[in-house]
Structures are given as C-alpha cells and as structure tokens.
Amino acid sequence: MGCQKGMNFEHKSVLLNETVKYLNVKPDGIYVDGTLGGGGHAEAVCRKLGEAGRYVGIDQDAEAIKAASGRLAPFGDRVTIVRSNYRCMEAVVKSLDLVAVDGILLDLGVSSHQLDTPERGFSYKEDAELDMRMDRRQEMTAKEIVNRYSESELFHMIRDYGEDKFAQNIAKHIVAARKQQEIQTTGQLVEIIKAAIPARVRAVGGHPAKRTFQAIRIELNHELEVLEDSLDSLIGLLKPGGRLCIITFHSLEDRIVKTSFRRNENPCTCPPGFPMCVCGKVSRGTVITRKPVLPSKEELFDNKRAKSARLRVFERV
C-alpha cells in the first residue's frame, strides 16, 4: 500500500508516476481511490484535476483518513474522503450521486505507516500487542487467531496465505506454546516461529516470521476475499474508456487481479471448437498491461519496500 514513514505519514507512494500515467487523468474526470493511505497517489492525481474534476478517497484506517484529509485540504470541494472498505465502493459512489467514474486506484497491502507504528502489531521487527487490524473498529485481532484457531486452521492459513513450506511445523509450535501461556505479543510469536524453522534455513532466507505474519494479516482483514469479491463491481463502475489500476505486493493478490482482468476481457465460456460464440458473454474491456509494470531501478534504490510491487491496468469498453 505504498510507503509512508513515521507517525506523520511521510509518503513514498509506490509506482507513483506510472500509476498516474496509466490512469489517463482528465481535468474534469471523476477518480476513486479505494486505498487512500496517506494520500500520495491522490495528491498527484488531484494536481491534474480542474475545477470540474472530482476525487473520492476511501480508507478504513482512521489514521490514514486524518493524514490524507490534511494533505488533500488544498483541493477543497474537489475531494471527498470516506471511511469505508473499498468493497463498498459502489455504495459510496452512489451515495455521492455519481453514476460512473473515469478511473479507480487500489494500492493493496499494508502501509509503511502501519508497519512502522509498533502498537499496530503488523511488524515482526518490533515487540507489541498482536493486533494487525486495518480497521480498528473491528473487534477481532491477530491475538484471537493465534490463540483460538485449531492447529489445522493455522496450518492451512500459513500454507495458503503465507506460502510457507514450514507451515505445518509452525502451526504445531504455536499450539504447543499457547498451552503453556497465551501468546500476546509479536515478539513472542516471532520466537515461536524461529524455533519451528531449521537454523540452516533461517541463516539464508529472509526474516523467518515474514510469511506467517502476512498470512495472519490477510486472514484477519479478509484481504484476498475482499479483492476477489470486488473486482467485477469496480470494473462495472467505470465509464467507457475508464481505467482500473491495481498495485499488488505479493503473488496471491497479483494472481487474483490477473485472472479477473483476463476473464473480464474474454468471458466467453464456449468450447474451443465452436465456430462462433453462443454463450452471449460480452467482453467488458481490455487488459492494458499484458505484463505487470514494475518499479524502476531508481525507485528500488530509493525505496526498498517497492521491491515486490506490481501494477496491472484494465480499461473499460
């Protein structure tokens, strides 16, 4: 979700120039940001809008809403900010008496502000309460998942969402540890995960807890489910020629976006041998990016967290 550093959401938006370019911003256009964050992408788009232009920013994180509200204040009535989840974008747009929009942006994943604020519990590098809620109005936290999920549920979650080959052993170690005492902090969880991974692997790989923390975060915030359930409706909100730009940060998200874009471009379900289409399913648009757009060498040098970013773009017809 881009990169924001420190409590003031100092912002390094990932793939900023590329995203603004692919959005094809029109001065009188209507644009919706489903993951507003600190407002880095939003500010760049708003600078291209004229008096008749409109920008709608959506985020479920209260701290992001506060930061973006200050950053985008100079653009006045052209900007509307709503605290919600982008899965509700259609309802948000309709509530503003808008029918269709010229562009939509999603910058997925966890923001650097969330990672760099220890008490949010997203980081495996700082010891804090196990939280990981993107929307702090939600009652359930990462602590409930770690302490209440069965060993089988933990295994499947870490395997499927973290893609960790040691998922079974990590789940086993978590269950054994919590029998001794409740796992309350990120530091406790990191030590348990380290003990479940062979020392030779820990010595050469990345941080041993990275994949498990990712899995818990995705599970808690329903990230993949929300993405998969939302894409068709987001494409449906676009005007002809409107574009949906999505930045992902791991293969699971990217695969969902790639598959959805291809299906919306070519929805025909007729058998390959049929001389003509009889299923009646019509293409909704074109995939603009046959391969994902990646960060430049300059951006990677300046912002290491951009390393796994991928931008895909779909245009409505």
BELLINFEN-V722619 format. One record per helix or strand of 3 or more residues. SS is the DSSP state (a for helix, b for strand). FROM is the first residue (numbers start at 1). TO is the last residue. If there is no record, write none. Layout:
SS_FROM_TO ; SS_FROM_TO
//
This chain:
b_3_5 ; b_10_12 ; a_16_23 ; b_30_33 ; a_40_46 ; b_54_59 ; a_62_78 ; b_79_83 ; a_86_95 ; b_101_107 ; a_112_116 ; a_118_120 ; a_142_148 ; a_151_162 ; a_167_180 ; a_186_196 ; a_199_204 ; a_210_221 ; a_223_237 ; b_238_248 ; a_251_265 ; b_285_287 ; a_297_302 ; a_304_306 ; b_310_316
//
